[in-house]
Amino acid sequence: MKYDGFILKQPGGFFAPDKYPEANLDYSIDWSQWLGADTIAASAWEIPGDLTASQESNTATLATVWLTGGIPGRVYTIINRITTAAGRVQDQSFQIRII
């Protein structure tokens, strides 16, 4: 897995770096390889209840969410759903462990 900051680029299952509950950190999914010439028109995040999304944004190829909170010892699955300019819809998830 390659981390460029918190940009997650591994195909398949993603694991983000461990996070403390007090930390407010940004996590991004780089969709550029999957998109090809298409672009992100909309991005939405499914965040479990113990975590808080303090900010969400996207560019043409990158979807980003800022997360805070969580309960130590738990592993959470975060889901990003994008809709492309061509009308395709795709989900990608990653997991984050709270320490």
N, C-alpha and C positions, 0 to 999 in steps of 0.2 A: 504494500500500500504506500502511496506517495502522498505526503502532506506538503502543501505549499501554503503555509499558514494553516488554516483549517479548511482548505478546499479539498474535498474528497474526490479522488479520481479513479479509484479501483473499480473495475466492472464487477458486478455481482454484489455480494453482501459487503456492506461498509461497517467499519468500527471507527468511531471518532475517538480522539484522546480522552482520557478520564477527565472529569470535571468536578470541581467543588461546588456545593450548593450555592455559595455566595457569589461565585463567578458569573459574570454576564459576558458571554463569548459568542462570536459569530461563527456559523458553520455554513459552508456553501457546497453545492453540488454542481460540478462542471458537466453540463449536458452536451458540450460541443461535439464529441465524437458520435453520440447517438443522433444528434440533430442533423448532421451533414449540412446542407445548404438552408435548412429550415431554421426558424428562430422561435424563442419563447414569447408567446403572446400574453400568457397569464401563468401565475404560479401560486399555489396554495399549500399550506403546511398543516398536517395533523399532529398535534402536540398533546402528549398525555397530561392529565390534570395536575400532576405534581410539578410540572415544568411550566414556565411562562415564556411565551414568545414576546420579547419587548420590541422587536422590529422585524419586518420582512421586506425584502426587495428582490428585484431580478433585473438582469440585463438580457440581451438577446440570447446568451448562452449559459448564464450562471444564475442560480437561484440561491438566495442567502436568507438565513434566519438567525436572529440573536436569541440565545436561550439563557435563562437564569432559573435558579431553584433546583428542585429535585430532592430525593431522600437518599442519604448515604447507604450504599450497599445495593441499591436497585439499578437495574439495567432497563433503559427506555428505548423503544423503537420510535423513531421520528420518520414520518412519511412526507415526501414532497410530490405533489401532483402538478404537472405542467400541461398546458394546452398550447399547441404550436400555432403559428400563423397559418399553416396548412390544415389545421383542424385535428391533428393527432393529439391523443391524450395518453400520458404515460406516468406511472408512479415509480419512485425510487425511494428506498428506505435506508436508514443507517441506525446503528445502535450507539448509545452513549451510556457509560457507567458513571454513577455518582460516587465519589469517594469522600 
